[in-house]
Amino acid sequence: MIEIRELTKSFGERVAVDHLSLSIEKGEFFALLGSNGAGKTTTIKMISGLQTPTNGDIIIDGMSIFSNLQQSKQLMNISPQETAVAPNLSVKENLEFTAKIYGFDKNEAIIRAGEMMEKFSLTDRAKAKAKTLSGGLQRRLSIAMAMISNPRIVFLDEPTLGLDVRARRDLWNILLGLKGQMTIILTTHYLEEVEALADRVGIMHHGKLCALGTVDDLKEQYNKNSLEEVFLSVTEEMEVLV
C-alpha cells in the first residue's frame, strides 16, 4: 500500500529524515516509534502529503504522491494528537458535518454518521455536545471523524494520550476491531499500546530506521523480554554509532 524510497528531509544542515526506505502492506497496523526528534513526525507529514521531501519518493497504491497529490490525499486521513472536534456540536452533528465536508450528501452523511457511532460505541451519546464528553469519548469521536470518509490509510497520532487506563483499553478494543479494514499507521509513546495493536513496528532514531519487524521478532533478535527493552537497546546502539 505504501512504498517509501530513500526518503530524506533536511532543514538547512539538520537532516530530520535520512534515506528512509520502508514498505507498509495493505491492511497492516504499523507502529512508527522514536524518541522526540527522531524524525517520525516529519516522516508522517511527508507520507500524508503535508510536507515535501528533500529527496526520495513515496508510492501510495502505485502512485507517486508528489505527482498525484490531490488524488493521493483522497486515500488518506489523519486523527491528530489534539482532539479535533467542534465542542458545541453534538456527536451526531460533528460526524454529519465532517461527512458533508468529504462530499457526502445529507442522507449519506446521516447514514455514515450512524455507522460510525455504532462502530465507535457512541450511539447512546449521539445528542450530547462534544464538550460534555469525557476525554476518552472525545478521542473516539475524533478518530470516528477521521474514518468517516472511509479512507484506505489512516494516521493515528498519539490516539490515547492523556487517557486513563480504562478509556485507553476501551479505545484499543475498538481499534483492534478495525484491523485489516484499512492501513493504519500509529505513532505513540505507549509501548504496551504497540504490543497490543501493531502487526509490525519500525523504530527511528536520528532520522534513520534502525529496527523493523513484529514485536516478537524484535524481542528475539535483540534477546529482550519486552518492547521497551528492545527500544532502549536499539536507541542506545545508535547513540554509540553516531
LUMDORO-958682 format. One line per field, with one value per residue (C-alpha): chain; residue in one letter; y negated, z negated, x. Coordinates in nm, 3 decimals. Last residue first. Example, Ala and Ser with C-alpha at 12.3 -4.5 7.8 and 13.67 -1.06 7.14 Angstrom:
// residues 2
ch	[A | A] $
aa	[S | A] $
y	[0.106 | 0.450] $
z	[-0.714 | -0.780] $
x	[1.367 | 1.230] $
***
This chain:
// residues 242
ch	[A | A | A | A | A | A | A | A | A | A | A | A | A | A | A | A | A | A | A | A | A | A | A | A | A | A | A | A | A | A | A | A | A | A | A | A | A | A | A | A | A | A | A | A | A | A | A | A | A | A | A | A | A | A | A | A | A | A | A | A | A | A | A | A | A | A | A | A | A | A | A | A | A | A | A | A | A | A | A | A | A | A | A | A | A | A | A | A | A | A | A | A | A | A | A | A | A | A | A | A | A | A | A | A | A | A | A | A | A | A | A | A | A | A | A | A | A | A | A | A | A | A | A | A | A | A | A | A | A | A | A | A | A | A | A | A | A | A | A | A | A | A | A | A | A | A | A | A | A | A | A | A | A | A | A | A | A | A | A | A | A | A | A | A | A | A | A | A | A | A | A | A | A | A | A | A | A | A | A | A | A | A | A | A | A | A | A | A | A | A | A | A | A | A | A | A | A | A | A | A | A | A | A | A | A | A | A | A | A | A | A | A | A | A | A | A | A | A | A | A | A | A | A | A | A | A | A | A | A | A | A | A | A | A | A | A | A | A | A | A | A | A] $
aa	[V | L | V | E | M | E | E | T | V | S | L | F | V | E | E | L | S | N | K | N | Y | Q | E | K | L | D | D | V | T | G | L | A | C | L | K | G | H | H | M | I | G | V | R | D | A | L | A | E | V | E | E | L | Y | H | T | T | L | I | I | T | M | Q | G | K | L | G | L | L | I | N | W | L | D | R | R | A | R | V | D | L | G | L | T | P | E | D | L | F | V | I | R | P | N | S | I | M | A | M | A | I | S | L | R | R | Q | L | G | G | S | L | T | K | A | K | A | K | A | R | D | T | L | S | F | K | E | M | M | E | G | A | R | I | I | A | E | N | K | D | F | G | Y | I | K | A | T | F | E | L | N | E | K | V | S | L | N | P | A | V | A | T | E | Q | P | S | I | N | M | L | Q | K | S | Q | Q | L | N | S | F | I | S | M | G | D | I | I | I | D | G | N | T | P | T | Q | L | G | S | I | M | K | I | T | T | T | K | G | A | G | N | S | G | L | L | A | F | F | E | G | K | E | I | S | L | S | L | H | D | V | A | V | R | E | G | F | S | K | T | L | E | R | I | E | I | M] $
y	[-0.845 | -0.473 | -0.479 | -0.672 | -0.416 | -0.130 | -0.317 | -0.364 | 0.006 | 0.122 | -0.120 | -0.021 | 0.350 | 0.313 | 0.128 | 0.394 | 0.651 | 0.963 | 0.891 | 1.108 | 0.835 | 1.050 | 1.246 | 0.936 | 0.781 | 1.085 | 1.098 | 0.730 | 0.779 | 0.631 | 0.323 | 0.163 | -0.130 | -0.347 | -0.663 | -1.022 | -1.038 | -0.732 | -0.551 | -0.225 | -0.045 | 0.195 | 0.460 | 0.602 | 0.340 | 0.336 | 0.477 | 0.461 | 0.110 | -0.001 | 0.151 | -0.080 | -0.393 | -0.668 | -0.659 | -0.691 | -0.462 | -0.396 | -0.219 | -0.054 | 0.020 | 0.298 | 0.535 | 0.419 | 0.213 | 0.432 | 0.394 | 0.018 | 0.054 | 0.277 | 0.035 | -0.250 | -0.068 | 0.009 | -0.358 | -0.466 | -0.210 | -0.312 | -0.685 | -0.891 | -1.161 | -1.044 | -0.758 | -0.838 | -0.952 | -1.037 | -0.791 | -0.806 | -0.642 | -0.485 | -0.348 | -0.625 | -0.553 | -0.922 | -0.867 | -0.748 | -1.079 | -1.170 | -0.833 | -0.909 | -1.242 | -1.082 | -0.810 | -1.074 | -1.275 | -0.959 | -0.901 | -1.262 | -1.250 | -1.407 | -1.734 | -1.938 | -1.710 | -1.808 | -1.504 | -1.411 | -1.095 | -0.983 | -0.645 | -0.582 | -0.641 | -0.283 | -0.352 | -0.125 | -0.226 | -0.596 | -0.549 | -0.372 | -0.634 | -0.915 | -0.738 | -0.706 | -1.067 | -1.187 | -0.976 | -1.140 | -1.491 | -1.443 | -1.307 | -1.528 | -1.495 | -1.815 | -1.662 | -1.366 | -1.601 | -1.785 | -1.455 | -1.333 | -1.652 | -1.678 | -1.322 | -1.380 | -1.711 | -2.043 | -2.297 | -2.136 | -2.100 | -1.803 | -1.760 | -1.607 | -1.722 | -1.430 | -1.438 | -1.176 | -1.185 | -1.084 | -0.918 | -0.795 | -1.138 | -1.273 | -1.052 | -1.202 | -1.554 | -1.483 | -1.285 | -1.363 | -1.411 | -1.112 | -0.878 | -0.635 | -0.252 | -0.236 | -0.512 | -0.548 | -0.783 | -0.933 | -1.038 | -1.371 | -1.699 | -1.575 | -1.785 | -1.824 | -1.780 | -1.494 | -1.233 | -1.039 | -1.361 | -1.468 | -1.117 | -1.121 | -1.464 | -1.332 | -1.020 | -1.207 | -1.101 | -1.447 | -1.315 | -0.948 | -0.704 | -0.465 | -0.402 | -0.144 | 0.035 | 0.189 | 0.352 | 0.353 | 0.308 | 0.359 | 0.097 | 0.085 | -0.114 | -0.311 | -0.613 | -0.797 | -1.024 | -1.202 | -1.515 | -1.606 | -1.934 | -2.146 | -2.357 | -2.166 | -1.836 | -1.570 | -1.238 | -0.947 | -0.678 | -0.506 | -0.472 | -0.222 | -0.239 | 0.000] $
z	[-1.589 | -1.635 | -2.015 | -2.004 | -1.758 | -1.996 | -2.277 | -2.051 | -1.971 | -2.331 | -2.474 | -2.214 | -2.265 | -2.644 | -2.594 | -2.350 | -2.627 | -2.719 | -2.523 | -2.313 | -2.049 | -1.758 | -1.971 | -2.111 | -1.764 | -1.607 | -1.882 | -1.834 | -1.459 | -1.249 | -1.184 | -1.360 | -1.279 | -1.051 | -1.035 | -1.119 | -1.437 | -1.570 | -1.419 | -1.534 | -1.298 | -1.438 | -1.278 | -1.326 | -1.591 | -1.847 | -2.191 | -2.171 | -2.028 | -2.311 | -2.563 | -2.410 | -2.499 | -2.328 | -2.025 | -1.647 | -1.464 | -1.092 | -0.996 | -0.658 | -0.630 | -0.716 | -0.830 | -1.190 | -1.264 | -1.552 | -1.719 | -1.708 | -1.904 | -2.165 | -2.198 | -2.254 | -2.551 | -2.686 | -2.676 | -2.843 | -3.121 | -3.179 | -3.184 | -2.869 | -2.837 | -2.500 | -2.369 | -1.996 | -1.993 | -1.621 | -1.436 | -1.059 | -0.848 | -0.503 | -0.280 | -0.382 | -0.453 | -0.464 | -0.820 | -0.939 | -1.060 | -1.222 | -1.401 | -1.530 | -1.677 | -1.823 | -1.995 | -2.127 | -2.262 | -2.429 | -2.606 | -2.719 | -2.869 | -2.672 | -2.764 | -2.509 | -2.229 | -2.288 | -2.363 | -2.105 | -1.977 | -2.321 | -2.320 | -1.967 | -2.058 | -2.060 | -1.799 | -1.529 | -1.614 | -1.608 | -1.286 | -1.112 | -1.225 | -1.100 | -0.764 | -0.726 | -0.820 | -0.584 | -0.302 | -0.352 | -0.355 | -0.060 | -0.115 | 0.025 | -0.232 | -0.408 | -0.425 | -0.620 | -0.866 | -0.932 | -0.981 | -1.228 | -1.434 | -1.427 | -1.559 | -1.846 | -1.923 | -1.818 | -2.070 | -2.113 | -1.741 | -1.747 | -1.663 | -1.975 | -1.958 | -1.864 | -1.513 | -1.354 | -0.995 | -0.666 | -0.348 | -0.007 | 0.103 | 0.032 | 0.309 | 0.573 | 0.463 | 0.462 | 0.784 | 0.887 | 0.527 | 0.413 | 0.652 | 0.743 | 0.715 | 0.412 | 0.247 | 0.369 | 0.166 | 0.321 | 0.235 | 0.185 | 0.000 | -0.089 | -0.051 | -0.358 | -0.411 | -0.163 | -0.416 | -0.374 | -0.412 | -0.731 | -0.873 | -0.810 | -0.972 | -1.278 | -1.286 | -1.264 | -1.588 | -1.742 | -2.038 | -2.080 | -1.813 | -1.716 | -1.400 | -1.455 | -1.157 | -1.150 | -0.805 | -0.577 | -0.262 | -0.344 | -0.458 | -0.275 | -0.406 | -0.284 | -0.481 | -0.337 | -0.644 | -0.793 | -1.003 | -0.849 | -1.003 | -0.783 | -0.650 | -0.730 | -0.554 | -0.459 | -0.302 | -0.174 | -0.007 | 0.123 | -0.084 | 0.057 | -0.089 | 0.000] $
x	[2.666 | 2.735 | 2.718 | 2.388 | 2.252 | 2.328 | 2.148 | 1.845 | 1.826 | 1.877 | 1.621 | 1.360 | 1.423 | 1.389 | 1.061 | 0.944 | 0.976 | 1.170 | 1.487 | 1.720 | 1.766 | 1.651 | 1.404 | 1.236 | 1.236 | 1.071 | 0.808 | 0.719 | 0.697 | 0.974 | 1.187 | 1.483 | 1.714 | 1.502 | 1.711 | 1.620 | 1.829 | 1.648 | 1.351 | 1.194 | 0.956 | 0.699 | 0.481 | 0.131 | 0.057 | -0.223 | -0.144 | 0.236 | 0.212 | -0.014 | 0.228 | 0.488 | 0.295 | 0.495 | 0.269 | 0.265 | 0.026 | -0.010 | -0.332 | -0.398 | -0.768 | -1.015 | -0.739 | -0.752 | -1.063 | -1.183 | -0.844 | -0.903 | -1.228 | -1.064 | -0.773 | -1.018 | -1.174 | -0.827 | -0.729 | -1.053 | -0.994 | -0.631 | -0.694 | -0.649 | -0.383 | -0.251 | -0.465 | -0.452 | -0.087 | -0.103 | -0.326 | -0.267 | -0.537 | -0.493 | -0.773 | -1.007 | -1.376 | -1.472 | -1.599 | -1.257 | -1.112 | -1.446 | -1.450 | -1.099 | -1.215 | -1.529 | -1.328 | -1.087 | -1.379 | -1.514 | -1.184 | -1.154 | -1.503 | -1.786 | -1.958 | -1.759 | -1.882 | -2.243 | -2.458 | -2.723 | -2.550 | -2.428 | -2.609 | -2.482 | -2.117 | -1.989 | -1.720 | -1.867 | -2.224 | -2.149 | -1.951 | -2.239 | -2.489 | -2.267 | -2.229 | -2.607 | -2.674 | -2.399 | -2.543 | -2.882 | -2.738 | -2.500 | -2.149 | -1.871 | -1.595 | -1.705 | -2.054 | -1.915 | -1.746 | -2.072 | -2.256 | -1.996 | -1.984 | -2.365 | -2.408 | -2.165 | -2.334 | -2.187 | -2.060 | -1.718 | -1.635 | -1.397 | -1.029 | -0.871 | -0.509 | -0.284 | -0.426 | -0.652 | -0.535 | -0.695 | -0.580 | -0.699 | -0.823 | -0.475 | -0.335 | -0.567 | -0.476 | -0.102 | -0.067 | 0.294 | 0.408 | 0.205 | 0.384 | 0.108 | 0.103 | -0.127 | 0.075 | 0.435 | 0.653 | 0.967 | 1.319 | 1.491 | 1.432 | 1.087 | 0.770 | 0.549 | 0.175 | 0.150 | 0.042 | 0.367 | 0.566 | 0.389 | 0.424 | 0.800 | 0.836 | 0.652 | 0.874 | 1.204 | 1.373 | 1.322 | 1.123 | 1.212 | 1.104 | 0.829 | 0.630 | 0.357 | 0.201 | -0.147 | -0.142 | -0.447 | -0.237 | 0.130 | 0.379 | 0.713 | 1.010 | 1.310 | 1.434 | 1.734 | 1.783 | 1.483 | 1.542 | 1.879 | 1.993 | 2.218 | 1.933 | 1.617 | 1.672 | 1.420 | 1.515 | 1.306 | 1.516 | 1.201 | 0.885 | 0.634 | 0.284 | 0.000] $
***
